[in-house]
């Protein structure tokens, strides 16, 4: 599979509060981020994924490309919904984050979620698309929500000017009964990572019979809110267990070090000589001492 460093840009503007996706546009994005991260890292263990937000005071890097989902989850939890999205600025910052990736052998990709109005003019977006294509950055767009036709046109023009052999895809996902992540799994954006619809042999399916064809062993299509809650709970529990395991290892290492006895005797005595040196017999020295005593006794007899 392709070795990639991917930056995901989420739309945390006020528009993401809308409930036309279950349970909201924002939570639908977080579930999709979960899917993308695991699809990328399972396709290639050396691939990494980072996270950015585009709204608020300005675009913010929440996590640099990493293989630790806990960092992505932490970034999601720290994100506030506010303001308007800054699309072009966010893409440029994501490009810089990829430029400074640790593994230069990784190909560069940006995945953008957008569910709000795009303020940039077409000319600016076309120029940006050409610039990103020149530095070999592929960009996928996931447009969802009730988008204005003018915004859809802007995204389509951007996609046309950045397309390359590496593939830059556009997925327009209208509101519907399915989860955003389930629909995303059927698009070209994740097709190259071996992801199929959940419940198939792709991510979320285990290929067993008797109900195992569904995620969590049951059909949750009728209750997408429960499905989302179960996925997030599972990831949080996994992160918690990893932290507890690391803590236990650190404590065990500390106990081993504390169990090593310290030297009870100083290395040097009060005279600056090695401790215990007076008790060590030096070959030849004892015989010399006896000879001296013998000679003294003989002189006294005389």
N, C-alpha and C positions, 0 to 999 in steps of 0.2 A: 504494500500500500504506500501511498505518497507520504513522504516525510514533510510535515508542514508546521509552521508557527502561525496560529490564527488569533486575531483580535476580534472579539465580538463587541459590537456597539449596540447598546440597548437604548430605547427611546423612553426616558423617564419624565417626559413632559406632562403637562396637565391632561393632555389627551389620553394618556395611558390609564387614567382612572376609569375610563368608559367601561361599561359592563356588557358590551356586545360580544365579548369573548368570555368564556367561562373560566374562572369566576370574574376576572377583569383583564383588560389588555396587559397590565403590568405583570400579573401573576402568570398569565399565559406565556409571556416572554421568559420569565424565570424558569418555567418548566421546559421551554424550548432550549434555553441555554444549557440546562442539565443534559438534554438529549444530544446537543451538538458536542459538548465537552466529552462525553463518554464515547460518542461515535468516533471522534478524531483520535482520542488516546487509545481506544481499543483497536482501531484500524492500524495504528503504528504506535508502539509503546514510547517511542522517542519524540513523537509529536507533542506540541504544547499549545495551550489555549490561554489567552488573556481576556480581560474584561474592561470595558469602558462605559461610562454614561455620557449622554450627549446634551442633557438639559441642565436646569439649575443656573448657577452663576456662569457655567461654562463646562465644556467637556472635561471629564476627570478620568484618569487611569485608576481603576479600582484594583486591578491585579495584572502584573506583567505576565507574559507567557509562562505558564507553569503546568506541571503534571499533577499538582495537588488540588483536588476539587475543593478542599476545605477553604483555600484562599479565594476561590471563585464564590463560594457560598457566603463567605464573610463580606466580600464586596457587594453582593446582592443585598444583604441585610443592612449594610451601611448606606444604601442609596435612598435618597429622598425624591419623592415625586413633586416636581415644581418647575415653573418656567416653561420656556420653549426650547426645542431642539436646535442645536447648532451643527448641522449636517457636515458642511464642507470643512469646518475647523476640526470636528471630531475625526473625520477621515484622515486629515493631515497629521494629527497627533498620533493616531493609530499607526500610520506609516512610519513615524519616528520610533515608536515603541518596537515595531518589527525590525527596524534597521539595527537596533541595539540588542537583538536577540542573542542569546549565548551561543547557540548552535547555528553557524552561518550556512550549514548545509541544508537547513530547513527552507522550504519554499514559503513565500509570504502570501497570506490570505486575510482579508477583512470581511466579516459578515455583519451587515447592517440591518437592524430592525427599525422600521419607521412606520408610525401610525398617526403622525401629525402633519400639519401643513409644512411644506418646504419653502422657506423664504428666499433661497438663493435663485438667481436668474439662470436660465438655461445656458447662457454663454459661460458663466463661471463654472458650472458643473461639467460642461464639456471640456473646458481647459484642465480642470482637475482630473478628469478621467484619463486624458492623454498623458498627463504628468505621472499618474500612478502606473499606467501601463508601461511607461518608459523605464520605470525602476522595478519592473517585474512584480508588481503587487496585483493579485487577483482580488476582485471585490464582488461579493454576492449581496443582493438586496432581498430582504423579506418584507414586502409591503403588505400591511394588513390594516383592517379598520375601514371606515367609510371615507376613502381617499377621494379628493377632488380630481377630476379628469386632468387638470393642468399639472397636478403633482405626479400623477401616473405617467404623463408624457415626459416630465423631467427625468424621472427614474429610468424610463425606457431609453431616452437619449444617452444618458450616462452609461447604461449597460451596452449600448451599441458601440460606443467609442472606447470601451475598455476591454472588450472581448479579445481574447488571445487563445493560443493553443492550450494554455493551462486551464482555461474555462473560468468565466465570470458569469454567474447565473442570476436570473431575476425570477422571483416567485411572488405572485400577487395572490394573497389568500383572503377571500371575502369571509365575513362572519358566517358561521354555520353550526350545526350540532356537534361537530367533532372538535377535539382539542387542537389548538394551533400546532402543538408538537407532533400530533398524529398526522396532520396534513403535511407538515414540513418533512416528515420521514419519507413521504412518497415523491418528493421533488428531486430535481437534479442536484440540488445543493448538497445532499447527503448520499446520493446514489453511489458515488465513487468510494464511499466509506463502508459499503456493505450494509446499509441500514434499510430495512423494509418496514412496512406498517407494523405497528406493535401487535403482537399476537402471532406474527409469522416467524420465520427463522431469523429475523433481524434483531435489533436491540429490543430487549424486553421479552423475547420468546425463548423458550428452552427446548423446543422441538419434541417434548414429551406429550403423551396422549392423556385423556381423562381430565380435561380442564386446564392442563398446563400450556395449552396453546394461547392462553390469555395472560396478560400481565398480572402478577400477583395471584395467578391460578384462578381468576374469576373474570367474568365479563363485566367491566365497569363502564361500558359505553353509555349506559343509561344514567350513570351518576358520575359525570366528569369531575365534579368538585371533590368527591371522595378519592378518585384516582389521583388528582393533583396532590391532595393532602397526604396520601400514602407514599407517593414518590418523594416529596420533600421530607417527610418524616424518616423515610429510609435513609436518605442521604445525610440528614442531621445525625441520626443514630450511628451511621458509619463513621462520620467525622469524630463524634464523641468517643467511640471505642478506640479509634486511632490515637487520640490525645491521651486517653487513660493508659493505653499500652505503652506509649512513649514515657509517660510519667512513672509507670511501674518499673520500667527498665532503668530509668535514671535513679530511682530510689534503691533498686537492687545493687547498682554499681556503687552507690554511696555506702551501703552497708558493707560491701566487700572491702572497700578502702578503710572503713572504720575498724574492721576486724583484724587488720594487719598490726601486730604489736610494734610499739616503738622501741628503740634501743634504750635499755634501762641504765646503761653505763655510758658516761660521756666519752667521746673519742679521745680527748686529751685530759690529763690530770692537772692539778694545780701548778705543777712545775713545767707544764707545757709539753710533757712527754706522753707517748701513747699510753692509754689506759691499759693496765694489766701487764705492762712490759716488765715490771719488776718481778712478776710471778713466773715469767717465762724463762726456762733454763736455756742458757746459751752454751752450745757444745764447746768444750775446751776451757771455758772460763772457770767452771767449778774445780777442774783438776789443777789449774794454776793457783787457785786459792788454797787448796790443800797443801800444795808444794810449799807455798809461802809460810803457812802455819807450821809445817814440819821443819823447815829451816830455822824458824825463830826458836822452836823448842830446843833444837840441837845446840844453838848458840848459848842458851841459858844454862844448859847442862854443863857445857864447857866452862 
